[in-house]
């Protein structure tokens, strides 16, 4: 059966099912499925359909009526890591680091808009012409960004960043070659000893994945508070955890709750560690002050092209929310952050830890960095895969006091 016939049949079955539903009655998914199945079987009396075609049509109708329409199979496919919808007709996916276009199309712009509204309303967000940009998430934790007209010129744009059902472990990162076993042991000791760690990297470099993996090293009896724009961290095994998420302003411009608000309120919740999913603006100052006032062991991430670049970006973020001398800002950063981990996506599309550096203080107007590990490239295979690994630099770690205080023996 051709794609056109299938599309027509799906639309026909959907109309029959919709017409036969009592709108005033609350109908379960099971009842809808049964109704769809009976209509499809009735239709198959008039022309031949294989068992797999029947199943395909039933699923397509159900997805259209109760789930996320043509996106549902893409969301259910574990090999797909990103879904990019550029209007109703152009859908791209990322699989194994490669981007490709898929055949699927929404039946109309209205259908795509309905799916978008269904997603954002479930997390108490709203998006419309007056407020055309929103961040949301799916029930499985996948991150969703939506941009509507009049900002998006080629129709509603939606980008879905998927996360694995089970968060990636450090062991898996070692198996993938993103990290060495030696560096992983050092990072484990640093997390347990409550070093303040900042993870930076470009878009899609794996910052959230890495933060999740690091969080597995946090002792299970500690009280953790996570603060995010849209909740996507998957921290498992810790019982005493508080998850906070920002809230957008309502249609009247009221009720907004920012990351700054959440960091301030979290300090009154007796946290042992604060994890800020990502800092992008003025909240950087609040995060640094939290790290500087006894909340050691805090973790966070930010967008940057290098460890040095991250320090400059943090300065800019703090300046955007506070009139402070640049020397004071640099001293705050130098005393708050202990370790910076820089991640990157190299030319063969693999994600690697490129650098682990220690922030050793402030001297002569500059924040001093001490690189402990650096990614060293050793060549390339015939199929273009980069050969290389994270190597220890010759630099000794300077600030070992937290290891001593925690009673942890770690030679770096």
N, C-alpha and C positions, 0 to 999 in steps of 0.2 A: 504494500500500500504506500503510495507516494506521500511526501510531506504535506502537499496541498490537501489531499483527501483526509489525511489524519487531522490536520488543523480544522477542516470543516466539520469532521465528525466530533472532535472534542468540543467545538463551539455548539454543535447541535445537542449533544448529550448534556452539556452544561445548562443549556436553555431549558430542556425538558425537566431536568432535576430541579432547577431554580423555580420553575413554574409550579412544580408539584409540592414545594415546601410551604408549610404554613409559617409565614414570617413572624407571627406572634408567638410561635412555639420554640422553646429552646431545644435544638436538635443536637445530639452528640455526634462526634466524628464517626463513630461506628455506624450509626443510622445513615449518615450521609454516604459512607462507603458502600453500604448495602444497597442503597437506592441507585447509586452510580453503577454498581455492578449489574443490577437487574436491568437497567436501561441499556447498557452496553450489550448484554446477552440478547436482549430483545432485538437490538439493531443487527446483531450478527446473524440473525435468521435470514436477513435480506441479502447479505453478501458475506463471502468467506473471510473470517479473521482468524489468524493463528492465536494460540494461547498467549504467546508473548506480546502480540499486538493488542489483544484485549487488556492484558495487564498494564501495558504502556498507556493506553487510552484512559483506563480507570485512574491510574496514578496522575496523569496530566490533568484530568478534570478535578480530582480531589485537591491537587496542589494549587490549582487556579482558584478553587472555592474556599479552601480552608488554610492553605499554607502560603508559601511565597512564590506561587506560580512557577514559571520556567526557571527561576533561580534555585528552587528546592533541590533538584538533582545535583546542581553545582555545589551547593552548600553541603549536601550529604556525601560528596566525593572527597575522601580524605587526602587525595593526592593534589587537590587544588588548594593553594595557599592564599590567593587573592582573586577577587572578582571585581572587575571594573565595568560599570554600566555607563556608556556615553550616550544617553538618550535611549528611546525604545528599541532602536534597530541595531545598535552596535554594542556587543557585549564581548569583553576580553577576559581571559583568565591567566593566572600565573601558575605554572606547574613545573616542578623541578628547576626553578629559577628562570624558566623561559616563558615569554608572554605570547599567547596565541588568541586569535578570534574564534568564537564559537558560532554555530549556525543559528542557535536559538534567538528569537526576537519576541518582544512583548506584542500582544495583539493591538495595543494602542498606547499612546502616551498616558491616557487616563488610567489604564491598567497598571502601568509603572508607578504612577502617582498614588494609586490605591495601595500598592504594595509598600511604598515608602511610608505612607501615613500609618499603615498597620504596624510597621516596625517601630517608628518613633513614638507612637501612642502607648506602646507596651512598656516603655521606660519613662513615661511621664514627660516626654519632650514634645515640642511642637515645631513644625516647619511650614512656612507659607511665604507668599510674596513679600510680606512685610518683614519677615525674619527668615531669609532664604537659605541660611547655612546652619546645620546642626550636626552634632556628634551623638551617636547612640550606640547600642549594642544589641546583639541577638541573644536569645536565651542560652546559647552554648558559649557565650562570652566573646564571640567574634565582634570586632570593632567595625562600626559603620559610620561613614561620613556622607552627608547629603548636601548637594548644592542645587537649588532650583532656579527657574526663571525669576527675575530678569537678569540675575548674575550669570547663570549658565546659559550661554547663547545657543548651544545645540541640544536643548532639552534637559530634563531632569538628570542629574549626574549622581551616581551612588557608587561608593567604593567600599568593599567589604574585605577587611583583613581577617582571615581565619586563623584560629589557634587550635593546636591539637587538643583532643579530648583530655588526654593526660599531659600535664606540663612536662616539658623536656627536662631530663635530669643532667647533671654534670657528666655522669658516665656516658650518656648518649653524645654529648658535645665532644667528649674525648674520642669516642668511636668515629664521629664524623670528621675528626681532625681539626675542630675549631679551637681546641685547647689541649695542652699536654697534661699528662697525669701529675707531673711535678708542680706545674703552675696551679692546678686544681687543688692540690694539697695545701699549698701556700694560701690560696684564697679561702679555703675552708677554715684554716687557722685564723685568718684575718677577720672573717665574719664572726667566728666564735669569740675572738678577743675584742670584739666591738669596735673595729676600725670603721670610720665613716667612709663609705665607698660610693663613688659616683661613676655610673656607666654612661659612656657617650659614643656616638656614632651617627652615620648618615641614615637617611630613610631606608627602612627595610634591612638594616644591618643586624637585627636580632636583639635589640636592647631589652624589650619586654621578656623575651624568651630567656635571656641571660639573667635578668633580674629574678625571674621565677626560679631558675636553677640555683642561684646564689642563696635564695631564701630557704632552700632545703637544708642549709647548714645552720640556720638559726636554732638554738636550743629549744626543744618543744615546750618547755615550761615558762617561756617568756610571753609577755603581753605585747602584741604587735598591733599597730594602727596603720592601715593603708589608706592613702589619699590619692584619688584619681579623677580625671575629667570624665572619663567613662570607664567603668570598672572592667578591667581585663586581666588583672593579675590572678594567677591560679595558685595561691599558696596553700599547700596541703600539709596535714600533720600537726598543725598548731591549733590548739583548742581555743586559747584566749586571744582571739583575733577580732578586731573591729574594722569593718570595711566602710569607708566613707566615699561618697561620690558628689561632685558638684551639681548644682542645679541652675538651669538657665532662667533668665527673667521671664515673667509671664507677658501676655499681650499688652499689659499696661506698663511694662518696663519695671515691674517690681518683683521681689522675691528671689533675686539672684543670690546664689551662694557660691563663692569662689574658692579656689584652692587656698588662698590666703586665709579666708574665714575658717576653713577646715583645719589648717595647720594650727591656727590660734586656739581653736576649741579643743583640738587633740591634746594640747599641752595640759589641759585640765582633766584628762582621762587616765592619768597615771600610765603613760606608755613607757615601755622599756626600749622599744625601737619604733621609729616612724619611717614608713616607706612611702615616698612621694613618687607616683608612677612616672611623671614627667614634668619638669619645670620649663616653662616657656616665657615667663614674664616676671612681674614685680614680686611674685610669691617666692622667688629665689632668696630674697633677704630673710623672709620668715623661716625658710628651711635652714639657711645658714645659722640663724640665731638659735633655732632649736638644736642644731648639732653642737653649737657652742655653749649650750646651757644644760649640759648633763645628759642629753639624749644620744649617747654614743651608740654606734652600731647601726646608724641610720643609713638607708640606701635610697638612691634616686637615679634618674636618667635624664639625658638631654641630647638635643641634636647638635652635632659639631663634627668637623672634618679631622680633628686631631685633639689630643689632650690639651695642648697649648691653646688651641682655638676655643675649647670648652671654657677655659678660664676667662678668656676675653668676652665670650658670650655671657657668662655669669655676671661679669662686671656690668655689661650693658643692661642685663635684666634688672639688676639691683638699682641701677641709675634710673630706670624707667619708673620706679616707684618710690624713690627716696633721694632727696638732695643731700648727698654725702660726699666728702672728699674722696678722690679715687684711691688715695693711700689707705684710708680707713676701710674701703670696700675690699681692697686686696688683702689687707691684714685679716679681715673677717673670713675671706675665702681660704687663706693659707692656714688659719687656725681651725676652721671647721672641717674641711675635707682632708682625709688622710691618704686615700688611694683613688686614682683615676684609671679606669679600664676603658681603652679605646677599641671599639669593634669596627669591622669594615666588611664590605662585600667586594671581593677582589674580582679580577677580570674573568675568571672562569665561573663566576656567579656564586662561588662558595662563600660562606660567612666565617670569618676568622677573628680571633682576638689578636689585634695588631700590636697592642702595647699595654703593659701594666706599669704605671708610674706612681711613685710616692711623692706627695706634696711635702717638701721638707722645710717650708717656712717662707718668710718675706725678707728680701735683702736688696738694698740699693734700688728701691722702687719697683722691684719685680718679684713675682711669686716664683720660688725655686722648685723645679721638678727633678726628680731622681729616677730615671727609667730603670726598672728592675728586670722586665722581660720585653723583648721586641720580636716581631715576626720577621724571620729571615728567609728570603726566597732562595731556593737552590736550583731552580730550573723549571722545565715544563715537559709534560709527556707529549706524545705524538698527537693525542686527541685534545690538546690544549689545556689539560689540567695542571694547575700550578703545584710544583713540589716545594715544600717549605714547612717550617714549624716555628713555634714560639721558643725563642732561645733566651737563656739567662744572660743578662749583660754582666759586665765585670763590676758593677756598682753594688756596694754593700747597702743593706737597708739601714737607714739612720734612726728612725723613730721606732724603737722596739719596746718602749715602755709598756704599751698596752698588752703585749705578749707576756711580759713579766707579771703585770698586775693580774692577768687572767690565769697565770700559772701554766701557760702554754709554751712548750718548747718548739720553736720554729726557727730554722736557720735559713735566712734569705740573704 
